[in-house]
């Protein structure tokens, strides 16, 4: 039976925290995905910043088919093609260009482009994109900007990333136009290098607890 893919909004609504993962060793990726899912996190982004990123994404999808795993730092139409071919459930970009917009409209693909100004939000909406990454959020600073945007763009849902730490998260999640934040703190480099899956699961449990209201 074929299941209908989730929309970008539905994917974001699955989790209060979306881990942003830089993976240098694809052979660990399946274990990492399972550690996150065991901690209650079922949405995460693998960034294309290492030679192992695509192989890691594939390993994670195989290990945790229940998870929505995206590929990030997509810059070009070719990057979008790579993400689709790898089986990514969604794509993430630090910004948005006409080339990227055309690439994702050719074939429906849940997409989370980055914005930093009201003009960029308007352009994204003109291309039919209403789930947007606010980057860089600069820790708690971005919450004020997102709050101000709620009255201007009530149909837009923001996912802030960039310097956000656990104490900042409740401030964002109280906003009507933010249900998810992105962050790398869920998988610290030292825990990943030590393959401390129990430690990562504990941090994932801490992250998923922000969704309990």
C-alpha positions in Angstrom: 0.0 0.0 0.0 1.4 3.4 -1.0 1.2 6.1 1.7 0.8 9.8 0.9 3.9 11.7 1.8 3.6 14.2 4.6 3.5 17.9 3.8 6.3 20.1 5.2 3.9 21.5 7.8 2.9 18.0 8.9 6.5 17.0 9.2 7.3 20.0 11.4 4.3 19.3 13.6 5.7 15.9 14.5 8.5 17.3 16.7 9.3 20.3 18.9 13.0 20.0 18.1 14.6 19.0 14.8 18.2 17.9 15.3 20.6 19.1 12.6 23.2 16.5 12.0 26.7 16.6 10.5 27.8 13.1 9.9 31.3 12.1 9.0 30.9 8.3 9.4 28.0 6.7 7.5 28.5 3.4 9.3 27.3 5.0 12.5 24.3 6.6 11.0 21.8 3.8 11.5 22.6 3.5 15.2 22.4 7.3 15.5 18.9 7.3 13.9 17.7 4.6 16.2 19.1 6.4 19.3 17.1 9.5 18.3 13.9 7.7 17.6 14.2 5.8 20.9 14.3 9.2 22.5 11.1 10.3 20.8 12.6 12.4 18.0 11.3 11.2 14.6 12.3 14.2 12.4 15.9 15.2 11.7 18.0 16.9 9.1 21.3 15.6 7.7 23.4 18.4 6.3 25.3 17.9 3.0 28.6 19.1 4.4 30.6 15.9 4.4 31.3 13.2 1.7 29.3 10.8 3.9 26.1 12.7 4.2 24.1 11.0 1.4 25.2 7.5 2.5 24.3 8.4 6.0 20.9 9.6 5.0 20.2 6.3 3.2 21.4 4.3 6.2 19.2 6.2 8.6 16.1 5.8 6.4 16.7 2.1 6.3 17.2 1.9 10.1 14.2 4.0 11.0 11.6 4.0 8.3 9.1 5.6 10.7 11.2 8.8 10.8 11.0 11.8 8.5 14.7 12.5 7.6 15.6 15.4 5.4 18.7 16.5 3.6 19.9 20.0 4.2 22.1 22.8 2.9 20.6 22.3 -0.6 21.9 25.1 -2.8 21.1 24.1 -6.4 18.7 22.1 -8.5 21.2 19.3 -8.6 21.2 19.2 -4.8 17.5 18.8 -4.9 17.8 16.0 -7.3 20.4 14.3 -5.1 18.1 14.6 -2.1 15.2 13.0 -4.0 17.3 10.2 -5.4 18.6 9.5 -1.9 15.1 9.1 -0.6 15.0 12.2 1.6 11.6 13.0 3.0 12.2 16.7 2.8 14.8 19.3 1.8 16.2 22.3 3.7 18.1 25.3 2.3 19.7 28.3 3.9 17.9 30.5 1.4 15.8 30.5 -1.7 16.6 31.2 -5.3 14.4 31.0 -8.5 16.5 27.9 -9.5 15.6 26.1 -6.2 11.9 27.2 -6.4 11.6 25.8 -9.9 13.4 22.5 -8.9 10.9 21.8 -6.1 7.9 22.8 -8.1 8.8 20.4 -11.0 7.9 17.5 -8.7 6.3 18.1 -5.3 8.9 17.8 -2.6 8.4 19.1 1.0 10.9 21.9 1.3 12.0 24.3 4.1 13.9 27.3 2.7 15.6 29.8 4.9 14.5 33.4 5.2 15.8 36.4 7.2 13.6 39.3 6.1 10.0 40.1 5.4 10.8 40.6 1.7 12.2 37.0 1.6 9.0 35.7 3.3 6.9 37.5 0.7 9.0 35.9 -2.1 8.7 32.4 -0.6 4.9 32.8 -0.3 4.7 33.9 -3.9 6.3 30.6 -4.8 3.7 28.8 -2.6 6.1 28.1 0.3 4.6 28.8 3.7 6.9 26.7 6.0 10.1 28.6 6.4 13.3 28.3 8.3 14.3 31.5 10.1 18.1 31.6 10.0 20.1 32.7 11.8 17.9 32.9 14.8 20.9 33.9 17.1 19.6 32.1 20.1 16.6 33.7 21.8 16.9 36.9 19.7 14.9 35.6 16.8 11.8 35.0 18.8 10.9 38.7 18.7 11.1 38.7 14.9 9.0 35.6 14.5 6.4 37.1 16.9 6.2 40.3 14.8 5.7 38.2 11.6 2.7 36.4 13.0 0.4 39.4 12.4 1.8 40.1 9.0 1.9 36.5 7.7 -0.6 34.5 9.8 -0.4 31.6 7.3 3.3 31.1 7.6 4.9 28.6 10.0 8.6 29.3 11.0 11.3 26.8 12.1 14.1 28.9 13.7 17.6 27.6 13.7 21.0 29.0 14.6 22.4 29.1 18.1 19.2 27.9 19.8 19.8 26.1 23.1 17.4 24.3 25.5 16.6 27.4 27.7 15.5 29.3 24.5 13.1 26.7 23.2 10.0 27.4 25.4 10.1 31.0 24.3 9.8 30.0 20.6 7.2 27.2 21.1 4.8 29.7 22.8 4.6 31.6 19.6 1.5 30.8 17.4 3.6 30.6 14.2 6.4 28.3 15.5 6.0 24.6 16.5 9.6 23.4 15.9 13.1 24.7 16.4 16.2 23.3 14.8 19.5 22.7 16.7 22.7 20.6 16.8 22.9 20.3 20.5 20.8 17.1 20.6 23.8 15.3 19.0 27.1 16.8 20.4 30.2 15.9 18.5 31.8 14.3 21.5 28.9 11.9 22.1 28.7 11.0 18.4 32.5 10.4 18.2 32.2 8.2 21.3 29.2 6.4 19.8 27.4 7.1 23.1 23.9 6.1 21.9 22.5 6.1 25.4 23.7 9.7 25.9 22.2 10.8 22.6 18.9 9.1 23.5 18.8 10.9 26.8 19.2 14.3 25.0 16.6 13.3 22.5 14.2 12.6 25.3 15.0 16.0 26.7 14.2 17.5 23.3 11.0 15.6 22.7 9.8 16.6 26.2 9.4 20.2 25.0 6.4 19.0 23.0 4.5 18.0 26.1 2.2 20.9 27.1 
